[in-house]
Amino acid sequence: MFIVGLGTATPARRYTQQECWEAVQHAPQFARLSARSQALLRKVLSGKNGIVARRLSLEPLAQAFELTPEILQQRFAHHAPALAAQAAQRALADAHRTAPELDALLISTCTGYLCPGLTSYVAEALGCRPEVLALDLVGQGCGAAVPNLRAAEALLASGRAGCVLSVCVEICSAALFWDDDPGVLISACLFGDGAGAAVLAAQPNGNRRIRWRMSGSRLDPSQRDLLRFEHQAGMLRNLLTPEVPSRAATLAHQVLGDVLSRADFGREQLTGWVLHPGGRDVLTALRTRLELSERDLRWSEAVLAEYGNLSSSSVFFVLQTALADTAPGGYWWLASFGAGFSGHGALLEVE
């Protein structure tokens, strides 16, 4: 399988963390928080936590505090199809392909729900053929990109499809929640909105050659409660625990070892690292566990700084950033992780 086109999309409005801190102080929810929670918000939004700005589907920013199930669902229903279609159109243009050439459309999300799913809306917006295989993949959290791409690989390998479009879209501003739980508050300060898309094919095109060589995943249901959504008052509430960075790094290390062993491939041959930027502490844990240099994390850190954690779409942004940086060819490692608790990775051969 080859990645023959990439595209990303975000809301137009960019908000700095300082703007978010100024806005939250005037929110009615802020006054109801404990002094400790207020101090935590100030520390995360005003301190150096690796994030400078985020793109949010909010206009104005005060909408971050207008939280009812109906408002949040409308936010997702309005913005998720639009961002997914925009990223998809850019990926198709990058691949020099058209929507009628697509045999399959796979879309992952965890921040909202539609029935019919996002594929119905995106296929219509793109102009896909009526017989396109449309699969909606939900509930895999930040790690969804690699499983989505692995499903595309299976379709291509089986001969069921010759051209597949994989999309991840998250409207994290449709999953905002405010209470005194530290993980809930950090989530509100960490996540941004965005979509990423890749066109996959059995043969390369004229773009820089990116070959998907081998991939792997690990699922640990015993750690499910470390990172997941729950429903409260009809809204999504993110449970984010302090153990997440170390657990993510451990799984990332295990998946890397699994794939390299099966590929009979030496770690020293890896020349690039495309890692999900889950947050500053996550990147620190990955750097330590995978024995990486500061330079190895530069693309993940750049995406985190400018966009925050974009959940499942993040790795598309990191890969695009690496390619725009004219990173040297060779073998790259692409990794994502998230709810489940799950870890995923893929070995890429880049021309």
Secondary structure, 3 states (H helix, E strand, C coil): CEEEEEEEECCCCEEEHHHHHHHHCCCHHHHHCCHHHHHHHHHHHHCCCCCCEEECCCCCHHHHHCCCHHHHHHHHHHHHHHHHHHHHHHHHHHHCCCHHHCCEEEEEECCCCCCCCHHHHHHHHHCCCCCCEEEEEECCHHHCHHHHHHHHHHHHHHCCCCEEEEEEEECHHHCCCCCCCHHHHHHHHHECCEEEEEEEECCCCCCCCEEEEEEEEEECHHHHHHEEEEEECCEEEEEECCCHHHHHHHHHHHHHHHHHHHHCCCHHHEEEEEECCCCHHHHHHHHHHCCCCCHHHHHHHHHHHHHCECHHHHHHHHHHHHHHCCCCCEEEEEEEEECCCEEEEEEEEEC
